[in-house]
Amino acid sequence: MRRPLIDSEPPRLAPIANKLIDSVFHPLGEQDPTYYVIDTVAHHVVEAADQFVLSTWKTIRYNGPKLVKKRKG
């Protein structure tokens, strides 16, 4: 069996971004609870973007070789 074009998983930025979001919005949430809602929305955006990158990565990894083979052949 051939090796996939891409062997490893893509780098995940969500853990870093989530820590940054928490460091910004949690202190503000102590002053105004609205910032907790903004915090939640920001986390959802980060996680959705991270899933999109992972899904794209997997598509390239598993379907890329098939597409290249069809193109050559």
C-alpha positions as CSV (number, residue, x, y, z in Angstrom):
1,M,0.0,0.0,0.0
2,R,1.3,3.5,-0.9
3,R,2.0,6.0,1.8
4,P,-0.3,9.1,1.9
5,L,1.1,12.3,0.6
6,I,0.8,13.8,4.0
7,D,1.7,11.6,7.0
8,S,1.0,13.7,10.0
9,E,-1.9,15.7,11.3
10,P,-2.0,19.4,10.7
11,P,-0.9,21.7,13.4
12,R,-3.8,22.8,15.7
13,L,-4.1,26.4,16.5
14,A,-7.3,26.0,18.6
15,P,-5.5,25.3,21.9
16,I,-3.4,28.4,21.6
17,A,-6.2,30.6,20.4
18,N,-8.6,29.3,23.2
19,K,-6.0,30.2,25.8
20,L,-5.7,33.7,24.3
21,I,-9.5,34.1,24.2
22,D,-9.8,33.0,27.9
23,S,-7.0,35.4,28.9
24,V,-8.8,38.3,27.3
25,F,-12.4,37.7,27.9
26,H,-12.5,36.0,31.4
27,P,-11.2,39.1,33.2
28,L,-13.6,41.3,31.3
29,G,-16.5,38.9,32.2
30,E,-15.9,39.7,35.8
31,Q,-16.9,43.3,35.0
32,D,-19.6,42.6,32.5
33,P,-21.2,39.2,31.9
34,T,-21.7,40.1,28.3
35,Y,-18.1,39.2,27.7
36,Y,-18.8,35.6,28.7
37,V,-21.2,35.4,25.7
38,I,-18.5,36.9,23.5
39,D,-16.0,34.4,24.9
40,T,-18.3,31.5,24.0
41,V,-18.9,32.8,20.5
42,A,-15.1,33.2,20.0
43,H,-14.5,29.7,21.1
44,H,-17.1,28.3,18.7
45,V,-15.5,30.3,15.8
46,V,-12.0,28.9,16.6
47,E,-13.3,25.3,16.9
48,A,-15.2,25.6,13.6
49,A,-12.1,26.9,11.8
50,D,-10.0,24.2,13.4
51,Q,-12.4,21.5,12.1
52,F,-12.4,23.0,8.7
53,V,-8.6,22.9,8.5
54,L,-8.6,19.3,9.8
55,S,-11.3,18.2,7.3
56,T,-9.4,19.9,4.4
57,W,-6.1,18.2,5.5
58,K,-7.8,14.8,5.6
59,T,-9.3,15.3,2.1
60,I,-5.9,16.1,0.7
61,R,-4.3,13.3,2.5
62,Y,-6.7,10.5,1.5
63,N,-8.1,11.7,-1.8
64,G,-5.1,13.6,-3.2
65,P,-3.2,10.5,-4.3
66,K,-6.4,9.2,-6.1
67,L,-6.9,12.5,-7.9
68,V,-3.2,12.7,-9.0
69,K,-3.4,9.1,-10.2
70,K,-6.5,9.8,-12.2
71,R,-5.0,13.0,-13.7
72,K,-1.8,11.1,-14.8
73,G,-3.6,8.3,-16.1
